[in-house]
Amino acid sequence: MMEYIVPIIVFAVIGAVSGVLLTVASKAFAVKTDERLEKLSEALPQINCGACGFSGCNDYAQAVLNGEKCNLCKPGGADTAKALSEIMGVESGEVEEAVAFVRCAGNCDKAVFKYDFSKLSSCRGANRFYNGSKACVNGCLGLGDCVKVCPEDAICIDKGIAVVNTEKCIGCGLCKGECPNGIIELMPKTAKVAVRCSSTAPAKVVRTVCKAGCVGCRMCEKACPRGAIKVMDNFASIDYSSCISCGKCVEVCKFGAVQFVVK
């Protein structure tokens, strides 16, 4: 009988001693967590968009705890920056709110189509077939991958291209990362003009595939009084840190590639 009881007692003693040692070790080597970390995480929108430059809201919360600025959350805006700064006891600073913008105006009325997809419902999928159905390989594929990831229902497909409702957009940038052609950008919410083209093709090619494409004529560049718009790689780009939204670039663009942003 003892040959069964002794092993049981030994194992019981070992288990008890191990439990005590683990408890002591957990107390001795415990890492103290700053209670502000949880408050910082709760103050963030938790959509993990990465617009702040960190992989997610929790990582940004840890960065703020370590001294990072409190005004990097674009979706959260001024309210979130204020909440973070109050928790940390520092000044919040101004938040440069941003909205998404699609650099393409090649809708069904203006773009030339090579063929029609009847079954594919993904931009990434369509892009694998000769860069999509449009003759312009830099344009919007129009199948709504950006629509599916938008947390605010701020994007819709209108006449074959994605269109952003800037009133709803919170500038999270999730749509930007989802676009296989990389034609969605974030721009300041205060911006009033934008270039709706991403084609890097020569002017002759652009005119054969899209009526709204930028031909790189530099008329907008010459008209800008602040030097805020430059033509590189055959299409125009705006430096919003210099742009005063005077609209002179819009006035001289013959093909409508530079447009006023509809708010």
Secondary structure, 3 states (H helix, E strand, C coil): CHHHHHHHHHHHHHHHHHHHHHHHHHHHCCCCCCHHHHHHHHHCCCCCCCCCCCCCHHHHHHHHHCCCCCCCCCCCHHHHHHHHHHHHCCCCCCCCCEEEEECCCCCCCCECECCCCCCCCCHHHHHCCCCCCECCCCCCCCCCHHHHHCCCCCEEEECCEEEECCCCCCCCCHHHHHCCCCCEEEEECCCCEEECCCCCCCHHHHHHHECCCCCCCCHHHHHCCCCCEEEECCEEEECCCCCCCCCHHHHHCCCCCEEECCC
